[in-house]
């Protein structure tokens, strides 16, 4: 039996607002019908910090074409909320709230 995204990830995700300055909560249901990449990463991880800008560039280049079919959800391995917040600002995709 397949799990829904809300069963797997919870009810809420974070998404940057239009200006990119703040994050808003959105329903996990917005992922229904999409192929989702779960991106496990952390601010303290040098290989992650090198890879994230490259992934962000590709995501931005392809997002308009694929936005109804594909998305990325960041799952933080950071040690505190402030590290999560700082790192998530660099990402154009959604995130699981820090916990």
N, CA, C and O atoms as CSV, one atom per row, in Angstrom:
chain,resi,resn,atom,element,x,y,z
A,1,UNK,N,N,0.836,-1.182,0.000
A,1,UNK,CA,C,0.000,0.000,0.000
A,1,UNK,C,C,0.883,1.250,0.000
A,1,UNK,O,O,1.795,1.372,0.818
A,2,UNK,N,N,0.615,2.145,-0.893
A,2,UNK,CA,C,1.399,3.375,-1.013
A,2,UNK,C,C,0.986,4.382,0.053
A,2,UNK,O,O,-0.187,4.485,0.412
A,3,UNK,N,N,1.967,5.117,0.549
A,3,UNK,CA,C,1.702,6.177,1.520
A,3,UNK,C,C,1.504,7.493,0.782
A,3,UNK,O,O,2.090,7.717,-0.278
A,4,UNK,N,N,0.680,8.352,1.346
A,4,UNK,CA,C,0.551,9.693,0.797
A,4,UNK,C,C,1.708,10.538,1.324
A,4,UNK,O,O,2.372,10.163,2.291
A,5,UNK,N,N,1.941,11.678,0.683
A,5,UNK,CA,C,3.009,12.562,1.146
A,5,UNK,C,C,2.728,13.079,2.546
A,5,UNK,O,O,3.652,13.226,3.346
A,6,UNK,N,N,1.471,13.357,2.855
A,6,UNK,CA,C,1.168,13.856,4.198
A,6,UNK,C,C,1.425,12.782,5.254
A,6,UNK,O,O,1.812,13.109,6.375
A,7,UNK,N,N,1.216,11.500,4.916
A,7,UNK,CA,C,1.536,10.425,5.858
A,7,UNK,C,C,3.046,10.301,6.048
A,7,UNK,O,O,3.516,10.013,7.148
A,8,UNK,N,N,3.787,10.516,4.993
A,8,UNK,CA,C,5.239,10.386,5.037
A,8,UNK,C,C,5.923,11.613,5.636
A,8,UNK,O,O,6.820,11.481,6.468
A,9,UNK,N,N,5.502,12.802,5.214
A,9,UNK,CA,C,6.204,14.039,5.566
A,9,UNK,C,C,5.480,14.915,6.580
A,9,UNK,O,O,6.079,15.848,7.116
A,10,UNK,N,N,4.225,14.644,6.855
A,10,UNK,CA,C,3.431,15.516,7.708
A,10,UNK,C,C,2.518,16.385,6.866
A,10,UNK,O,O,2.509,16.278,5.640
A,11,UNK,N,N,1.757,17.240,7.515
A,11,UNK,CA,C,0.733,18.042,6.839
A,11,UNK,C,C,1.267,19.318,6.190
A,11,UNK,O,O,0.658,19.828,5.249
A,12,UNK,N,N,2.388,19.838,6.673
A,12,UNK,CA,C,2.862,21.155,6.226
A,12,UNK,C,C,4.284,21.107,5.685
A,12,UNK,O,O,5.125,20.335,6.145
A,13,UNK,N,N,4.522,21.953,4.698
A,13,UNK,CA,C,5.855,22.204,4.161
A,13,UNK,C,C,6.094,23.701,4.193
A,13,UNK,O,O,5.158,24.479,4.378
A,14,UNK,N,N,7.328,24.103,4.017
A,14,UNK,CA,C,7.670,25.517,3.892
A,14,UNK,C,C,7.987,25.822,2.440
A,14,UNK,O,O,8.588,25.014,1.733
A,15,UNK,N,N,7.571,27.003,2.012
A,15,UNK,CA,C,7.858,27.480,0.657
A,15,UNK,C,C,8.164,28.964,0.749
A,15,UNK,O,O,7.496,29.696,1.480
A,16,UNK,N,N,9.165,29.407,0.014
A,16,UNK,CA,C,9.503,30.832,0.015
A,16,UNK,C,C,8.373,31.634,-0.620
A,16,UNK,O,O,7.714,31.179,-1.555
A,17,UNK,N,N,8.162,32.852,-0.085
A,17,UNK,CA,C,7.183,33.733,-0.716
A,17,UNK,C,C,7.769,34.300,-2.005
A,17,UNK,O,O,8.917,34.016,-2.348
A,18,UNK,N,N,6.988,35.091,-2.711
A,18,UNK,CA,C,7.405,35.618,-4.023
A,18,UNK,C,C,8.720,36.386,-3.958
A,18,UNK,O,O,9.540,36.287,-4.871
A,19,UNK,N,N,8.928,37.149,-2.890
A,19,UNK,CA,C,10.159,37.935,-2.776
A,19,UNK,C,C,11.344,37.077,-2.328
A,19,UNK,O,O,12.499,37.475,-2.484
A,20,UNK,N,N,11.051,35.895,-1.772
A,20,UNK,CA,C,12.113,35.021,-1.300
A,20,UNK,C,C,12.637,35.380,0.076
A,20,UNK,O,O,13.557,34.736,0.579
A,21,UNK,N,N,12.050,36.420,0.699
A,21,UNK,CA,C,12.531,36.879,2.005
A,21,UNK,C,C,11.957,36.098,3.175
A,21,UNK,O,O,12.567,36.039,4.243
A,22,UNK,N,N,10.791,35.499,2.982
A,22,UNK,CA,C,10.118,34.793,4.059
A,22,UNK,C,C,9.623,33.453,3.555
A,22,UNK,O,O,9.520,33.220,2.351
A,23,UNK,N,N,9.320,32.577,4.501
A,23,UNK,CA,C,8.759,31.276,4.165
A,23,UNK,C,C,7.328,31.209,4.656
A,23,UNK,O,O,6.996,31.721,5.725
A,24,UNK,N,N,6.491,30.575,3.865
A,24,UNK,CA,C,5.098,30.372,4.226
A,24,UNK,C,C,4.837,28.881,4.338
A,24,UNK,O,O,5.468,28.077,3.651
A,25,UNK,N,N,3.903,28.514,5.209
A,25,UNK,CA,C,3.495,27.117,5.290
A,25,UNK,C,C,2.516,26.815,4.167
A,25,UNK,O,O,1.632,27.615,3.863
A,26,UNK,N,N,2.685,25.659,3.562
A,26,UNK,CA,C,1.762,25.187,2.535
A,26,UNK,C,C,1.390,23.745,2.866
A,26,UNK,O,O,2.070,23.082,3.650
A,27,UNK,N,N,0.324,23.275,2.273
A,27,UNK,CA,C,-0.121,21.908,2.494
A,27,UNK,C,C,0.735,20.926,1.703
A,27,UNK,O,O,1.101,21.182,0.556
A,28,UNK,N,N,1.041,19.819,2.324
A,28,UNK,CA,C,1.773,18.755,1.650
A,28,UNK,C,C,0.985,18.231,0.455
A,28,UNK,O,O,1.566,17.669,-0.473
A,29,UNK,N,N,-0.326,18.409,0.472
A,29,UNK,CA,C,-1.167,17.948,-0.635
A,29,UNK,C,C,-0.794,18.597,-1.963
A,29,UNK,O,O,-1.155,18.075,-3.018
A,30,UNK,N,N,-0.085,19.715,-1.938
A,30,UNK,CA,C,0.342,20.362,-3.185
A,30,UNK,C,C,1.338,19.503,-3.962
A,30,UNK,O,O,1.636,19.793,-5.121
A,31,UNK,N,N,1.850,18.454,-3.333
A,31,UNK,CA,C,2.789,17.555,-4.004
A,31,UNK,C,C,2.084,16.401,-4.709
A,31,UNK,O,O,2.709,15.670,-5.478
A,32,UNK,N,N,0.798,16.234,-4.455
A,32,UNK,CA,C,0.071,15.107,-5.039
A,32,UNK,C,C,0.216,15.088,-6.555
A,32,UNK,O,O,0.059,16.114,-7.217
A,33,UNK,N,N,0.514,13.929,-7.089
A,33,UNK,CA,C,0.640,13.750,-8.531
A,33,UNK,C,C,2.001,14.100,-9.098
A,33,UNK,O,O,2.226,13.946,-10.298
A,34,UNK,N,N,2.915,14.568,-8.258
A,34,UNK,CA,C,4.251,14.952,-8.723
A,34,UNK,C,C,5.278,13.882,-8.361
A,34,UNK,O,O,5.087,13.112,-7.420
A,35,UNK,N,N,6.353,13.849,-9.114
A,35,UNK,CA,C,7.534,13.089,-8.728
A,35,UNK,C,C,8.333,13.983,-7.790
A,35,UNK,O,O,8.611,15.137,-8.115
A,36,UNK,N,N,8.702,13.453,-6.629
A,36,UNK,CA,C,9.359,14.260,-5.601
A,36,UNK,C,C,10.748,13.715,-5.311
A,36,UNK,O,O,10.933,12.514,-5.120
A,37,UNK,N,N,11.723,14.621,-5.282
A,37,UNK,CA,C,13.069,14.282,-4.826
A,37,UNK,C,C,13.198,14.773,-3.391
A,37,UNK,O,O,12.934,15.943,-3.110
A,38,UNK,N,N,13.595,13.902,-2.490
A,38,UNK,CA,C,13.858,14.289,-1.112
A,38,UNK,C,C,15.343,14.606,-1.008
A,38,UNK,O,O,16.193,13.747,-1.244
A,39,UNK,N,N,15.646,15.861,-0.650
A,39,UNK,CA,C,17.030,16.323,-0.592
A,39,UNK,C,C,17.468,16.442,0.864
A,39,UNK,O,O,17.124,17.408,1.546
A,40,UNK,N,N,18.228,15.456,1.334
A,40,UNK,CA,C,18.774,15.458,2.688
A,40,UNK,C,C,20.104,16.200,2.649
A,40,UNK,O,O,21.014,15.823,1.911
A,41,UNK,N,N,20.209,17.262,3.453
A,41,UNK,CA,C,21.396,18.096,3.399
A,41,UNK,C,C,21.531,18.865,4.707
A,41,UNK,O,O,20.618,18.876,5.533
A,42,UNK,N,N,22.691,19.512,4.886
A,42,UNK,CA,C,22.927,20.294,6.098
A,42,UNK,C,C,23.888,21.439,5.813
A,42,UNK,O,O,24.783,21.333,4.974
A,43,UNK,N,N,23.681,22.525,6.525
A,43,UNK,CA,C,24.512,23.719,6.406
A,43,UNK,C,C,25.961,23.424,6.772
A,43,UNK,O,O,26.877,24.004,6.189
A,44,UNK,N,N,26.177,22.531,7.727
A,44,UNK,CA,C,27.524,22.220,8.223
A,44,UNK,C,C,28.302,21.265,7.319
A,44,UNK,O,O,29.477,21.008,7.579
A,45,UNK,N,N,27.682,20.735,6.270
A,45,UNK,CA,C,28.279,19.693,5.428
A,45,UNK,C,C,28.928,20.303,4.177
A,45,UNK,O,O,28.207,20.743,3.282
A,46,UNK,N,N,30.272,20.343,4.087
A,46,UNK,CA,C,30.925,20.954,2.922
A,46,UNK,C,C,30.513,20.366,1.564
A,46,UNK,O,O,30.267,21.142,0.641
A,47,UNK,N,N,30.426,19.048,1.394
A,47,UNK,CA,C,29.980,18.542,0.084
A,47,UNK,C,C,28.550,18.985,-0.255
A,47,UNK,O,O,28.231,19.255,-1.413
A,48,UNK,N,N,27.702,19.054,0.766
A,48,UNK,CA,C,26.329,19.526,0.551
A,48,UNK,C,C,26.331,20.988,0.119
A,48,UNK,O,O,25.613,21.375,-0.804
A,49,UNK,N,N,27.138,21.788,0.791
A,49,UNK,CA,C,27.204,23.223,0.482
A,49,UNK,C,C,27.718,23.452,-0.935
A,49,UNK,O,O,27.340,24.432,-1.577
A,50,UNK,N,N,28.570,22.567,-1.428
A,50,UNK,CA,C,29.052,22.669,-2.807
A,50,UNK,C,C,28.004,22.214,-3.810
A,50,UNK,O,O,27.908,22.772,-4.903
A,51,UNK,N,N,27.221,21.210,-3.451
A,51,UNK,CA,C,26.236,20.648,-4.367
A,51,UNK,C,C,24.964,21.488,-4.464
A,51,UNK,O,O,24.377,21.587,-5.541
A,52,UNK,N,N,24.529,22.094,-3.362
A,52,UNK,CA,C,23.259,22.823,-3.332
A,52,UNK,C,C,23.164,23.908,-4.403
A,52,UNK,O,O,22.135,23.966,-5.077
A,53,UNK,N,N,24.161,24.769,-4.609
A,53,UNK,CA,C,24.038,25.790,-5.664
A,53,UNK,C,C,23.888,25.184,-7.063
A,53,UNK,O,O,23.180,25.734,-7.907
A,54,UNK,N,N,24.547,24.068,-7.304
A,54,UNK,CA,C,24.435,23.406,-8.609
A,54,UNK,C,C,23.033,22.850,-8.809
A,54,UNK,O,O,22.447,22.995,-9.882
A,55,UNK,N,N,22.496,22.212,-7.770
A,55,UNK,CA,C,21.138,21.689,-7.844
A,55,UNK,C,C,20.136,22.828,-8.000
A,55,UNK,O,O,19.179,22.708,-8.765
A,56,UNK,N,N,20.345,23.928,-7.286
A,56,UNK,CA,C,19.446,25.081,-7.378
A,56,UNK,C,C,19.437,25.663,-8.787
A,56,UNK,O,O,18.382,26.045,-9.293
A,57,UNK,N,N,20.588,25.733,-9.415
A,57,UNK,CA,C,20.676,26.260,-10.780
A,57,UNK,C,C,19.881,25.384,-11.754
A,57,UNK,O,O,19.119,25.896,-12.574
A,58,UNK,N,N,20.059,24.087,-11.661
A,58,UNK,CA,C,19.324,23.170,-12.541
A,58,UNK,C,C,17.830,23.236,-12.248
A,58,UNK,O,O,17.014,23.224,-13.170
A,59,UNK,N,N,17.473,23.306,-10.976
A,59,UNK,CA,C,16.064,23.395,-10.593
A,59,UNK,C,C,15.423,24.644,-11.192
A,59,UNK,O,O,14.331,24.575,-11.757
A,60,UNK,N,N,16.096,25.780,-11.069
A,60,UNK,CA,C,15.554,27.032,-11.610
A,60,UNK,C,C,15.413,26.981,-13.126
A,60,UNK,O,O,14.441,27.496,-13.678
A,61,UNK,N,N,16.383,26.358,-13.804
A,61,UNK,CA,C,16.347,26.264,-15.266
A,61,UNK,C,C,15.205,25.385,-15.761
A,61,UNK,O,O,14.658,25.630,-16.837
A,62,UNK,N,N,14.843,24.375,-14.997
A,62,UNK,CA,C,13.841,23.412,-15.455
A,62,UNK,C,C,12.486,23.553,-14.777
A,62,UNK,O,O,11.525,22.907,-15.192
A,63,UNK,N,N,12.388,24.380,-13.748
A,63,UNK,CA,C,11.168,24.423,-12.940
A,63,UNK,C,C,9.935,24.858,-13.729
A,63,UNK,O,O,8.873,24.260,-13.559
A,64,UNK,N,N,10.032,25.858,-14.569
A,64,UNK,CA,C,8.850,26.296,-15.321
A,64,UNK,C,C,8.293,25.179,-16.190
A,64,UNK,O,O,7.078,25.026,-16.320
A,65,UNK,N,N,9.184,24.405,-16.781
A,65,UNK,CA,C,8.763,23.309,-17.647
A,65,UNK,C,C,8.202,22.127,-16.846
A,65,UNK,O,O,7.283,21.445,-17.298
A,66,UNK,N,N,8.760,21.895,-15.662
A,66,UNK,CA,C,8.412,20.697,-14.894
A,66,UNK,C,C,7.584,20.961,-13.641
A,66,UNK,O,O,7.320,20.023,-12.889
A,67,UNK,N,N,7.166,22.196,-13.387
A,67,UNK,CA,C,6.567,22.533,-12.096
A,67,UNK,C,C,5.321,21.730,-11.746
A,67,UNK,O,O,5.024,21.548,-10.566
A,68,UNK,N,N,4.584,21.245,-12.747
A,68,UNK,CA,C,3.403,20.439,-12.462
A,68,UNK,C,C,3.728,18.960,-12.302
A,68,UNK,O,O,2.857,18.167,-11.947
A,69,UNK,N,N,4.982,18.585,-12.564
A,69,UNK,CA,C,5.358,17.172,-12.568
A,69,UNK,C,C,6.432,16.809,-11.544
A,69,UNK,O,O,6.520,15.655,-11.126
A,70,UNK,N,N,7.247,17.782,-11.136
A,70,UNK,CA,C,8.426,17.477,-10.324
A,70,UNK,C,C,8.661,18.565,-9.290
A,70,UNK,O,O,8.448,19.748,-9.555
A,71,UNK,N,N,9.102,18.149,-8.111
A,71,UNK,CA,C,9.483,19.119,-7.084
A,71,UNK,C,C,10.539,18.487,-6.180
A,71,UNK,O,O,10.747,17.274,-6.188
A,72,UNK,N,N,11.193,19.336,-5.409
A,72,UNK,CA,C,12.205,18.896,-4.449
A,72,UNK,C,C,11.755,19.336,-3.061
A,72,UNK,O,O,11.235,20.438,-2.888
A,73,UNK,N,N,11.958,18.470,-2.081
A,73,UNK,CA,C,11.690,18.809,-0.686
A,73,UNK,C,C,12.989,18.633,0.097
A,73,UNK,O,O,13.562,17.544,0.138
A,74,UNK,N,N,13.439,19.713,0.712
A,74,UNK,CA,C,14.640,19.711,1.552
A,74,UNK,C,C,14.293,19.138,2.920
A,74,UNK,O,O,13.344,19.579,3.569
A,75,UNK,N,N,15.068,18.157,3.346
A,75,UNK,CA,C,14.947,17.596,4.687
A,75,UNK,C,C,16.278,17.867,5.385
A,75,UNK,O,O,17.320,17.326,5.013
A,76,UNK,N,N,16.214,18.704,6.389
A,76,UNK,CA,C,17.423,19.206,7.033
A,76,UNK,C,C,18.044,18.202,7.994
A,76,UNK,O,O,17.355,17.495,8.729
A,77,UNK,N,N,19.356,18.167,7.960
A,77,UNK,CA,C,20.152,17.429,8.950
A,77,UNK,C,C,20.904,18.425,9.831
A,77,UNK,O,O,21.876,18.066,10.497
A,78,UNK,N,N,20.449,19.674,9.829
A,78,UNK,CA,C,21.107,20.713,10.618
A,78,UNK,C,C,20.882,20.502,12.106
A,78,UNK,O,O,19.956,19.807,12.525
A,79,UNK,N,N,21.747,21.115,12.883
A,79,UNK,CA,C,21.722,20.929,14.327
A,79,UNK,C,C,20.847,21.940,15.052
A,79,UNK,O,O,20.536,21.744,16.227
A,80,UNK,N,N,20.440,23.017,14.384
A,80,UNK,CA,C,19.589,24.006,15.034
A,80,UNK,C,C,18.770,24.770,13.997
A,80,UNK,O,O,19.054,24.737,12.799
A,81,UNK,N,N,17.750,25.456,14.496
A,81,UNK,CA,C,16.814,26.183,13.637
A,81,UNK,C,C,17.504,27.285,12.840
A,81,UNK,O,O,17.195,27.473,11.664
A,82,UNK,N,N,18.432,28.015,13.454
A,82,UNK,CA,C,19.072,29.130,12.745
A,82,UNK,C,C,19.920,28.635,11.574
A,82,UNK,O,O,19.954,29.284,10.528
A,83,UNK,N,N,20.596,27.509,11.726
A,83,UNK,CA,C,21.359,26.939,10.607
A,83,UNK,C,C,20.423,26.507,9.488
A,83,UNK,O,O,20.699,26.735,8.311
A,84,UNK,N,N,19.313,25.882,9.866
A,84,UNK,CA,C,18.299,25.504,8.884
A,84,UNK,C,C,17.803,26.733,8.130
A,84,UNK,O,O,17.764,26.735,6.900
A,85,UNK,N,N,17.422,27.784,8.868
A,85,UNK,CA,C,16.875,28.997,8.249
A,85,UNK,C,C,17.869,29.619,7.273
A,85,UNK,O,O,17.503,29.993,6.159
A,86,UNK,N,N,19.119,29.726,7.692
A,86,UNK,CA,C,20.150,30.331,6.840
A,86,UNK,C,C,20.356,29.517,5.562
A,86,UNK,O,O,20.460,30.080,4.472
A,87,UNK,N,N,20.414,28.219,5.699
A,87,UNK,CA,C,20.662,27.340,4.552
A,87,UNK,C,C,19.455,27.284,3.618
A,87,UNK,O,O,19.617,27.301,2.397
A,88,UNK,N,N,18.250,27.217,4.179
A,88,UNK,CA,C,17.036,27.137,3.361
A,88,UNK,C,C,16.856,28.382,2.494
A,88,UNK,O,O,16.241,28.301,1.431
A,89,UNK,N,N,17.374,29.522,2.922
A,89,UNK,CA,C,17.282,30.749,2.118
A,89,UNK,C,C,17.951,30.591,0.758
A,89,UNK,O,O,17.600,31.295,-0.188
A,90,UNK,N,N,18.907,29.677,0.651
A,90,UNK,CA,C,19.636,29.458,-0.598
A,90,UNK,C,C,18.898,28.529,-1.560
A,90,UNK,O,O,19.358,28.305,-2.680
A,91,UNK,N,N,17.769,27.994,-1.134
A,91,UNK,CA,C,17.095,26.945,-1.899
A,91,UNK,C,C,15.787,27.439,-2.505
A,91,UNK,O,O,14.991,28.075,-1.815
A,92,UNK,N,N,15.554,27.155,-3.788
A,92,UNK,CA,C,14.320,27.595,-4.441
A,92,UNK,C,C,13.168,26.597,-4.314
A,92,UNK,O,O,12.106,26.818,-4.897
A,93,UNK,N,N,13.348,25.519,-3.576
A,93,UNK,CA,C,12.323,24.479,-3.470
A,93,UNK,C,C,11.708,24.478,-2.079
A,93,UNK,O,O,12.018,25.337,-1.254
A,94,UNK,N,N,10.854,23.533,-1.828
A,94,UNK,CA,C,10.134,23.426,-0.567
A,94,UNK,C,C,10.999,22.720,0.484
A,94,UNK,O,O,12.021,22.114,0.163
A,95,UNK,N,N,10.561,22.814,1.752
A,95,UNK,CA,C,11.299,22.166,2.839
A,95,UNK,C,C,10.338,21.628,3.881
A,95,UNK,O,O,9.253,22.168,4.095
A,96,UNK,N,N,10.756,20.569,4.512
A,96,UNK,CA,C,10.077,20.075,5.693
A,96,UNK,C,C,10.444,21.027,6.826
A,96,UNK,O,O,11.623,21.342,6.987
A,97,UNK,N,N,9.477,21.499,7.621
A,97,UNK,CA,C,9.836,22.394,8.721
A,97,UNK,C,C,10.874,21.750,9.641
A,97,UNK,O,O,10.864,20.537,9.850
A,98,UNK,N,N,11.760,22.567,10.181
A,98,UNK,CA,C,12.815,22.068,11.066
A,98,UNK,C,C,12.199,21.494,12.338
A,98,UNK,O,O,11.287,22.077,12.924
A,99,UNK,N,N,12.711,20.350,12.748
A,99,UNK,CA,C,12.264,19.783,14.036
A,99,UNK,C,C,13.394,19.004,14.675
A,99,UNK,O,O,13.224,18.450,15.761
